[in-house]
Each structure stands twice: as structure tokens, then as C-alpha cells.
Amino acid sequence: MYKSIYLKRGKEESLKRFHPWIFSGAINRMDEGIEEGDIVKVFTNSNDFIAVGHFQIGSIAVRVLSFEDIEINNDFWKSRLEVALQMRLAIGIADNPENNTFRLVHGEGDNLPGLVIDCYGDTAVMQAHSVGMHVNREAVSKALVEVMGDRIKNVYYKSETTLPFKADLGQENGFMYGGNADDVAVENGLKFHIDWLKGQKTGFFVDQRENRKLLEQYSKGKSVLNMFCYTGGFSVYAMRGGAKEVHSVDSSAKAIELTNQNIEMNFPGDSRHGEFCEDAFKYLDEHDDKYDLIILDPPAFAKHRSALRNALKGYTRLNLKGLSRIKHGGILFTFSCSQAVNKDQFRQAVFTAAAQAKRRVRILHQLHQPADHPINIYHPEGEYLKGLVLYVE
């Protein structure tokens, strides 16, 4: 029997519009004994049922699992995962031998808030971003194996860095199913080592797949600089696109090692690639007017709204460096993955950088996350990846 939460008068309006978050300030009272991660039923001030979801401590108090009065059981998890898989099959991203790397579950975008599942070949990497999903990890893993069938042989759980540290859950990364995993996955015909053990996110930035493919089309004969290269995804695509040289820069020696492995796996012995373990700003300062094509894809500058102002300054500063250093007639791919920064704010930061650089700049493309990272129309906050492709005179 689920315990109950009752809202203040009028605070159900956003839920009537199917927004999947209930903020702590909207709560009037709660049953005693509700613990973080519990499944709770939510009622209006008039005692009408309105949602069922995971309770958590913090600003977002409930992440809604359903707006119907149902039990959250194996049938529920299987149903949601089956819908997620069917959508990926409909858009042609699952069961594609040229691309076995895709996101199967994208949190609120798949009506499973707090849960991310990425597939790399026959391994699914599962990540909880809420205590509730962590508590239900075994049930989710069981349903995942049932839904995916012979598509997957391993389920790896990777949530040590994504759960609230104050929850003190003692969580550990590790295999929940299988355990004999090949760490090589295929994306658009290119091979990549996936470091789901220690890598960022689930081991690879799946969300840049289509943007990497676009970059490939612009790379022929160009001198390319891939800043914040991480696993070298953009670098590998630029190599296949026919770039005359590709330089990968990251401050992490581990990232440079991964990049080199991926370059060597796809282009063994190719002398067009060079790597530099250096600070991005320092490297840009020392290499003026050298590159025809520059990629700026930094880690999130703002994970919370409190950091928004400094993040926007950071994006302006970084893009000013890139726009000032790129060759005349060059092309700049620039991104923000900060959810707290919306696309208008990011575009304004790049606009400010262009004005300060005194360069004539035209927008060729406005980029975003791919279709396997869907945005719930009732949850616009799910649109986190923003990008611009600029022609710089």
C-alpha cells in the first residue's frame, strides 16, 4: 500500500498539464514514515488522485511515474520499456548493424524520470538519477532483460556519481546481468571503445551521434581542431570525412588515451592525427589562425541554475577564443550541454563572443539532441543539448 502526499490548493495545475515534477513547495502534508525513494500517491487538496511517483528529498519532491492510479510493478516497467524500444525501432536506430549505439531510455522523455539506459552492442548501461530509480534498479533490470530478449547479454549499473551523495546509499557500479562484455560498439559504421566502467555519463556521449555525422560532411581537406575531445568521437568522424589533419585536445590524459585507441582502431597508422593533453584556453591562445574547422564541446558549465551567470560568461569566453583563432572562412561547431542554459541564452552568449571578436559570422545549422533523446512535450526542461554551426569570415 503506497503512502500519500497531499498538495496545497491550486498546486495541481501543472500536473493537469502532465508536467512530471512536483516541487516541495507545492506539498501541504504527507503521511508519516515516507522515506526517500518510496513510491507515493499524490492527491489534490480536495483529496482527488492526481499522480503516483517516486518521493525524494530536495526541490523536486516527486518525480511522476504515472498520472493514472496504477500499481508500479513488473508489468508497468515492461510496458514503459517496450514503448521506448518500439519508438527506437520506429526511427530506425535500434536493430541497425551499422549503429548498435543508442539511448533506449531518456528519463522524462520516455516517461521514466530519473532513469537513463544506453545500449552499446549487446550491453545496456543503466544509470539512476533519482533515489527511487536506484531502489527499483533490480525490477527495472529484470524487465529490461525480458523486453530486450536476445538483443542484450549484459546489464551494467553505473550510478555512483549520479545519485544524491546525501542519500548515503552505498551504491556501487557493477553488472546486474551477464558480465562478459565486449567494450567496442559501432556508431554509423565507426568503432569506439566504450569506457562504461570509469568513463563520463554511461561511457560515451551518444547524444552527439548526428552532429558528428554532420561534421564529417564538412571535414574534407580541412585542418580540424577537436577541443574537449573526450573519447575522440568528432576526431574519428573528421578523419573519415577526409580531413588533412585532425588535432584532439583534452586536459585529461585518460581522454587522450581513449581518443588514441579509437583513432588507431579505425585508422591504424594514420599520421593525420595528433593529440595534446593541455588546457583548452591555453591551447587556443597558442594556436592562432591555424585551423579551418574547430569543435567546442565542453563539459556542462552549469549543472544548476545558481551557476547560470558564470556559465554564460564561460561560454562567451570560450567562443570568443574560438572565433578569434579560427581561419577566415572557417567553420565552428559550438555546443552547450548545460540543462540550466536554454538555447536562446546560449545563442546570446555566442552572439556576444562574435561581436567581441569583430568577426562576420553566419549560422549554418542550429543543432540539438537526436531523436533517441526525445523531449517530453510537457517537460521542455528535457531539451538540454544546444549547438550552432557557424561560418566565420
N, C-alpha and C positions, 0 to 999 in steps of 0.2 A: 504493500500500500504506500503510495507516494505521499509525502508531506506537502503542505500547501503554503503558498505565498499569496498575499492579498495586496492589490495595488491601491494607491491613492486615487481619489475621484478624478476622472478625466485622463489618467495616465495610460489608459489602454488604447488611445487614439493611434499611436504609431504601430501598435500590434494589429489593429484593424487594417492597417496598410501593409501588413505582413513583414514589418521590419523585425529581424531575428534577434535583436538585443533588447534586454530590459535593464535599465540603469538603476543603480542602488537608490537614487533619489526618488524613484517612482514607487518604491515599496512602502506600504503603510504598516503591515505587520506580517509576521511569519510564525509558523508552527515552531515549537521548541524542538531542539535537537537536530536541526538541519545542519549537515556538515558539507564542507566544500567538496564538490564533485557529485553530490547527490542529485538524483533525478527528482524534480519537483513539479507539481501542478501549480499553475498561476491563475488566479481569479481576479475579476474586477472588484471594485468597491461594492458593487451590487451582488457579489457572490456568483457571478456568471463565469463559467470556464472560458479561458481565452488562449492558453498555451501550456505546453509541457516542455521542460528543458533541463539543462544542467545548471546547478547553482554554483557560483564561485564568489570568492571574496574579492572586492575591488569595485571599480567604477561600473564595469559591466557585471551585473549581478546574476543574470540568467541569459544563457545562450539557448535560443529556442530550437528544439528538435522537431516539433510539430505543432500546428495550430488546431489539430484535431485531438480529441480526448482518447488517446490510444495508449497501449502498453508498449514500452520501449524494450523489445525482446529480439530474439534471433530473426523473426520474420521482418521486423522493422529494419534491422541493419541490412539484411539480404535485399530487401526491396529498394532501399536507397542506393546500395552499391550496384544493383542490377540496372537501375535507371542511369547511374553515372557511366557504367560500361556501355550501355546502349547508345548514349549520346556520343561517346568516343568512337564507336563503330559507325554511327551515322555521319560523322565528319571525316571519316577515313583515317583517323590517327591510330586506332588500335588494329591489331592483326595485319600490320603492314610490314613486310620483311625488310623494306628499305628504312624503316623507322620503328624500332621497338622501344623507344624512349618517349614517354608521355606522362602527363598528370592524369591520374584516374579520379582523384577526389580533390576538390579545391574549396574546402571549408564551406562558407556560406553560399558560395556559388553553386554548390551541389547539395544545399540544404543539410549539410553536416558540419555545423560551425565548430571550429576547434580541431578539425581533422584534415590532414594532408596525406595523400598517398601518391607516390610517384613510382612508375614502373620502368625498370631498366632490364630489358631482356626478360628472363624468367624470374627476376627478383622484384618484389614490391617492397618499397621502403615506406614505412608508416610513421607519421610524426603527429604527436598530440600537442596542441597549443592551448589546451584547457585541461584543468584537473579532471573534469567529467570524462573527457575522451581518454585520458590516462586510466581512470578507474575502469572504463569499459573496453580497454585495449584487447583483452582476451576474446571478448564477444565479437568485436569488430574483426579481429584476425580470423576467427573461425568462419564468420560469414563471408569474409573476403576469399578464403580458400574455396568455399562452396561455390561462390559466384564465378570466380575466375577459372575454376577447373584446371585443365592441364596447361593453361596459359602461364601459370606461375608455379615455381617449385620452392620458392623461399619467401618468407616474410621477415623483414628486418625492422626492428623497432628502434627509432632514433629520436629521443625526446629529452635527452639530458639538458640541452641548452634552450629548450623552447617552453618549458613549464615554469610557473612562478616559483622562484627559489624559496620564498617564504612558506610554501606549502610543505616543504620538507618531506617529499615523497620517497626519497631514496631510490629514485628511478635509475635504471641502468640501460644502456644501449645493448642490443643483442638480438639474435634470431629468435623469433617466436614460432617459426615453422621452417623446416628444411635446415639449411646451414652450409650447403656445398655450393657456394655462389661464384660464378664467373663475374669478374668485375668489369667486363668490357660490354658496352652497349652500342647500338647503331642509331645514328641520327642522320636522316637524309643521305644514307649511304656512307657516311663517315663514322669511324670507330673512335670511341672515347673510353678511357679508364674512368670508372665512377668510384670515388672515394666516399662510400656511404658510412664507413667506419669513423673517419675523423673530419671529413670534408664539411664545407658550409652547406646550409639548408639540408636537403636529403642527399647531397653528394655532387650535385650538378645543377646548373641554372637552366632548367627545362624551359623556362618562360621566354628565353631569347631565341628559341629554335627558328622561328620565321624571320626574325630580324637578322640572324646570322646568314640565313639563306639570301636575304636581300643584299647584305653586304658583299656576298660572293659575286653578285652581278656587277658590282661597282669596282671590283678589285683588279681587273686585268691591266697589267703594265704599270701598276701604281706602287709607290713606296708607302707601306702601311705601318701605322703605329697602333698597337692594341694596349691601351692603358688599363690597369687593374685587371690583368689578363686572367687571373684565377686558374682555370684548367686549360686556357688557350682556345676556347671554342671559336671565337671570332678569328683568331690567327689561323686555325686549321681551314676554315671556310675561305679565308683570303688566299691561302696557298692554293686551294683547289680552283679558285677563281682566276688564277694566273698572275698574281701579284709578282712584281720583280724582286721585292724584298719585304719581309714582314718582321717587325721587331715587337717582342712581347715584354711588357714591363709590369712588375708587381713587387711590393715591398716584402712579400713572403717568399722565403726560399722554398717552402713546400709547394707553393703555387707554381713557381718556376720549374720545379722538378716535374710536377704533373703536366705542365704545358709541354715540356721537352718530350715526355713519354708519349703524349698524344700526337705531337708532330712526327716523331720517329715512327710511330705505328702506322700513320697514314702516308708519310713521305720520307721513307728511310734514306738517310744520307743526303737529304736536300739542303744545299748550302744557302738557300734564300732566307732561312730563318735565323734570327739572333734573339737572345734573351738577356734581360737586365734586371737584377734584383736591386731595385732602387725606389726611393720615394717619388711619387708621380710628379709633384710640383717641381722638385729638384731636376728631374729628368727633362721636363718640358722647358725649364729655364735654360738648360744647357744644349738644347737641340732646336734651334730656331730655323724656320724655313727649309726643313729637311723632308717633310712628309706630305704626300698628296692626299692621304686618307687617314684620319685619326678617329679612333673609337674611345669615347669616355664613358665607361660603365662602372662607376664607383659603387662601393657598398652603400647601404642606406645611410644618409646623413642625418635623418630624423626618424627615430622609431616611435616617438611620441610627440604630441602637439606642443609640449613645453619646449621642444628643441627646434621648432619650426623656423624661428627667426634666424638662428645661427645656421641652420641647414640651407636656407635660401642664400645667405651670404656665401656659404661654401660652394654652392652650385654656380653662383655668379663668378666667384674667384677662379674655379676650375675651368669654366667655359671661356673666361677671359684669357686664361693661359693658352687653351687650345686654339681659340680663334686668332690669337696674336701670333702663334707659332706656325700655323699651317701655311702651306704654299698658296700663292694666288691661284685661283681656280681649283682649290682643294675641296674635299667633301668631308664633313664632320658628322659622325654618328654620336649623339649625346643622349644620355639616359638618366632617369631617376627611378629608383625602386622604393622610395620612401612613401609609405601609405599616407603619412601626415601631410605630404606635399601634393596638392592637386595639379592637374595638367595646366591650368591657367597660371598658377603660381610658378611652376617650373618654366613655362614659356616666357613669363615675365623676367625671371632670373637670366635666361639665355638672351632675351632682348637687351637687358641692361648690359650684359657682357659684350654683346655685339656693338652697342653704342660706345662703350668704353674703349673697345679695340679699334674703333673707327674703320670697320670693315663693312663693305656692302655684302649683305647676307640674304639668301633666299631659302625658304623652306621647301624642300622637295617631297618629304614624307613626314607624316605625324604617326608615330608608332605606339603600339600598346601590347598588352599581353595576348597570347594566342588563344584560340578557341577552346583548348583543353584546360584553360584557366578562366572559366566563364564568370561573368558578373551577374549576380542575382539582381534583377531589375528593381527589387525592393530594398537592395542594400548597395547603394552606389559607392560606399566605402571600399568595396571589393576591387575597384579599379585602382591598382597600385602602381603598375609599370607605365611610365611615360617616356617617350623618346621622340627626338627630332633628327631628321637628316637634312643637313644644311649645305648649300653651295656657297662657298666663300670666295668672293672676288679679290 
